[in-house]
Amino acid sequence: MHDDRTKLLATVIVFATGSLWGFYWLPVRQLTEMGLPGAWGTLAITAAAVVILAPAAIVNWRHIIRSNRVANVSLALGGVAFTLYSVGFVYGRVAIIILLFFLTPVWSTLIGRYVMGWHTPRLRIVAIAVGLAGLTVMLSADGELPLPKSAGEWMGLAAGVLWAMATTGIRTKLELKPLDAAFLFALGAVSAALVIAIFLGTWPDEIPRDNMLPLTTLAFAAGGSWWVLSVAGLMWAAVRLEPTRVGILLMMEVIVGAGSAAILAGEHLDRLEIAGGALVLCASILEVWPTRRVTPSRSTP
């Protein structure tokens, strides 16, 4: 009974996490409108997350330093990936950015096979083909070459590749508690946000004094909700559920993100983009679908 309740709670957390991230574009764009253009809004959100998580990290700093270095670097890299994903919402359409990010299964399978040397089941190979087909259809919907059309789309695609690299290390080497892991995640994110903000050169104009309190409040609310609670909760829940269930539940982000952007921002996808997006989602489902492992029979002497 206790295990059933734990699994139910973990399922609810993962479902809520996927749904919550479907709305993440809202605070990012709202901070842009309030005077933080480009990556500066993401920098404010991730910096707030670091501040919130710092006390727990200070208490556990010895454990963090002594934990597996590959996992720690992977967590920071995951933060970099999510920063690119976050900034992408400023420069591209929400649904396209999310779908490009959800090509992660394609890159994860390729990394697993050619970098980690893992066996690749046939179903994963099919997932790669379906995912790349979806990418081609989605990006060539306007009759042009199937390449990202904006800086935001390139960021979404790069975020998916980096997240695939990060999750490989996180899944195999993670030793930290959820809040400590979330701190390293946010630390990588805020570092990347600062670099991107300076590189893009979109220096914020003088922010009106009336905007300072609402802006700070929104940054801490977004950092606390998305980068602290949801990330820590997901890391707790993911190890208590089957990867299939986690992967499918997180796809709520695509549905909620596309729906909220269509309703609140008037961003609609045409038929080919929807078809390509559907193929990307199919690839994600195929990637997490359980595959039967064939165990070689033992020969008797």
Secondary structure by P-SEA (a helix, b strand, c coil): caaaaaaaaaaaaaaaaaaaaaacaaaaaaaaaaccccaaaaaaaaaaaaaaaaaaaaaaaaaaaaccaaaaaaaaaaaaaaaaaaaaaacccaaaaaaaaaaaaaaaaaaacccccccccaaaaaaaaaaaaaaaaaaaccccccccccaaaaaaaaaaaaaaaaaaaaaccccccaaaaaaaaaaaaaaaaaaaaaaaccccccccccaaaaaaaaaaaaaaccccaaaaaaaaaaaaccaaaaaaaaaaaaaaaaaaaaacccccccaaaaaaaaaaaaaaaaaacbbbbbbbbbbcc
